[in-house]
Amino acid sequence: MEIQEVTVFDKMQKGYSYLLTEEEGKNFHPDFKPELTPQQMLTLGVFGGKYMTDCRDEFPQSWFENARLSTKGHLPELNYFAVNASQDLKTWQSKGWIYPEDPRGWFQWYCRYYRGRRCDDDARQIKRWRLIRRHAAQIRKNCAFRDLSCRPRQRQALMNWAYDSRMI
């Protein structure tokens, strides 16, 4: 694979560059096995549609063809489960969960990781991804198999972290 440099110019980053050193969607850390691709997440509906509306140039256009996005703000009805399961960016910043390289948070990290970027923050983000699985255990314990009406906020939260909660 030929290493590619990506330079970002959007509302949150101006001139940030990173390298794609792995083939897209390949060579993930063995502990990181997301069930949904970024394109699938955007198509299903995550983060109230208020995500990546100003940074399409950085990612493949195919990711946005059927994406459920909003330029008017966070709209929970655009989420797959039509509920709000997100905290706002200010909350994430106040808790120290945002790193300067990925000012939009986990999903931005995942999109870049999926595309082939590897960085110093990978281990932390993979650990955070693994910890969210506790919500899947709660759904399995409290809901009938594939009862999508049971615990929709937890199901949406899992979907926001690339877990396919429709299969639980």
C-alpha positions as CSV (number, residue, x, y, z in Angstrom):
1,M,0.0,0.0,0.0
2,E,1.2,3.5,-0.8
3,I,1.2,5.8,2.2
4,Q,-1.1,8.8,1.6
5,E,-1.1,12.1,3.5
6,V,-4.5,13.7,4.3
7,T,-4.7,17.4,5.2
8,V,-7.9,18.6,6.9
9,F,-9.5,22.0,6.4
10,D,-12.9,22.1,8.1
11,K,-14.6,24.1,10.9
12,M,-12.7,22.4,13.7
13,Q,-9.3,21.8,12.1
14,K,-7.3,23.9,9.7
15,G,-4.2,22.3,8.1
16,Y,-4.1,19.2,10.4
17,S,-2.3,16.4,8.5
18,Y,-2.1,12.7,9.1
19,L,-0.9,9.6,7.2
20,L,-2.9,6.7,6.0
21,T,-0.5,3.8,6.6
22,E,-2.9,0.8,6.4
23,E,-5.4,-0.3,3.8
24,E,-8.9,1.0,4.4
25,G,-10.9,-1.3,6.7
26,K,-8.0,-3.7,7.3
27,N,-5.3,-4.5,9.8
28,F,-7.2,-3.4,12.9
29,H,-5.8,-4.1,16.4
30,P,-6.8,-7.6,17.4
31,D,-8.9,-6.2,20.3
32,F,-10.8,-3.9,18.0
33,K,-13.6,-5.6,16.1
34,P,-16.3,-3.0,15.2
35,E,-19.5,-4.5,13.8
36,L,-20.4,-1.4,11.7
37,T,-18.3,0.6,9.3
38,P,-18.5,4.4,9.4
39,Q,-20.6,4.3,6.2
40,Q,-23.1,1.9,7.8
41,M,-23.3,4.0,10.9
42,L,-24.0,7.2,8.9
43,T,-26.6,5.4,6.8
44,L,-28.4,3.9,9.9
45,G,-28.4,7.2,11.8
46,V,-26.1,8.2,14.6
47,F,-25.4,11.3,16.7
48,G,-28.6,12.9,15.7
49,G,-27.3,13.5,12.2
50,K,-25.1,16.3,13.5
51,Y,-21.8,14.9,12.6
52,M,-19.3,15.4,9.8
53,T,-21.6,17.9,7.9
54,D,-18.6,20.1,7.2
55,C,-15.8,17.6,6.6
56,R,-17.0,15.5,3.7
57,D,-13.9,16.2,1.7
58,E,-11.8,14.2,4.1
59,F,-13.7,11.0,3.7
60,P,-15.0,8.9,0.7
61,Q,-18.1,10.4,-0.9
62,S,-19.7,6.9,-0.8
63,W,-20.0,7.3,3.0
64,F,-22.4,10.2,2.6
65,E,-24.6,8.9,-0.3
66,N,-27.4,7.7,2.1
67,A,-26.2,9.3,5.3
68,R,-28.8,10.6,7.7
69,L,-27.3,14.1,8.4
70,S,-28.6,17.4,9.6
71,T,-27.2,20.8,8.9
72,K,-29.8,22.3,11.4
73,G,-28.4,20.8,14.5
74,H,-28.8,17.6,16.5
75,L,-32.1,15.8,15.6
76,P,-32.6,12.6,17.6
77,E,-35.3,11.5,15.1
78,L,-32.5,10.9,12.6
79,N,-30.9,8.3,14.8
80,Y,-31.8,4.7,14.0
81,F,-33.7,4.3,17.2
82,A,-35.1,7.9,17.0
83,V,-33.8,8.8,20.6
84,N,-31.0,10.9,21.9
85,A,-28.2,8.8,23.2
86,S,-25.4,11.4,23.0
87,Q,-23.8,13.9,25.2
88,D,-22.8,17.2,23.7
89,L,-19.2,18.1,22.7
90,K,-18.8,20.4,25.7
91,T,-19.4,17.5,28.1
92,W,-16.9,15.3,26.3
93,Q,-14.3,18.1,26.4
94,S,-14.9,18.8,30.1
95,K,-14.4,15.1,30.9
96,G,-11.0,15.1,29.0
97,W,-12.3,12.6,26.4
98,I,-11.4,14.8,23.4
99,Y,-7.8,14.9,22.1
100,P,-6.6,17.7,19.8
101,E,-6.0,15.3,16.9
102,D,-9.7,14.4,16.8
103,P,-11.6,17.3,18.1
104,R,-15.0,15.7,17.3
105,G,-14.3,12.7,19.5
106,W,-14.5,8.9,19.2
107,F,-16.3,8.7,15.9
108,Q,-13.8,11.0,14.1
109,W,-11.0,8.8,15.5
110,Y,-12.8,5.7,14.2
111,C,-13.4,7.1,10.8
112,R,-9.7,8.0,10.5
113,Y,-8.6,4.7,11.9
114,Y,-10.9,2.8,9.5
115,R,-9.4,4.8,6.6
116,G,-5.9,3.6,7.7
117,R,-4.5,6.2,10.1
118,R,-2.7,4.8,13.1
119,C,-1.8,7.2,16.0
120,D,-0.7,7.4,19.6
121,D,-4.4,7.6,20.7
122,D,-5.4,4.2,19.3
123,A,-4.9,2.2,22.5
124,R,-7.0,4.6,24.6
125,Q,-9.8,4.7,22.0
126,I,-9.9,1.0,21.6
127,K,-10.1,0.6,25.4
128,R,-13.0,3.0,25.5
129,W,-14.8,1.1,22.7
130,R,-14.4,-2.2,24.5
131,L,-15.8,-0.7,27.7
132,I,-19.1,0.3,26.0
133,R,-19.9,-3.4,25.6
134,R,-21.4,-3.4,29.1
135,H,-24.5,-1.9,27.5
136,A,-24.9,-5.0,25.3
137,A,-24.8,-7.2,28.4
138,Q,-27.6,-5.1,30.0
139,I,-29.7,-5.4,26.8
140,R,-29.2,-9.2,26.7
141,K,-30.1,-9.5,30.4
142,N,-33.2,-7.3,30.2
143,C,-34.7,-7.7,26.7
144,A,-36.0,-10.4,24.5
145,F,-33.8,-11.3,21.6
146,R,-34.0,-8.6,18.9
147,D,-36.8,-6.7,20.7
148,L,-35.7,-3.4,19.2
149,S,-38.3,-1.5,21.3
150,C,-36.5,-2.6,24.5
151,R,-33.8,-0.1,25.8
152,P,-33.6,2.1,22.7
153,R,-31.2,4.6,24.3
154,Q,-28.7,1.9,25.1
155,R,-29.1,0.4,21.7
156,Q,-28.5,3.7,20.1
157,A,-25.5,4.4,22.3
158,L,-24.0,1.0,21.2
159,M,-24.7,1.9,17.5
160,N,-22.9,5.2,18.1
161,W,-19.9,3.1,19.0
162,A,-20.0,0.8,16.0
163,Y,-21.8,-2.1,17.7
164,D,-24.8,-3.4,15.7
165,S,-27.4,-3.4,18.5
166,R,-30.1,-4.6,16.1
167,M,-28.6,-8.1,16.5
168,I,-28.9,-8.3,20.2
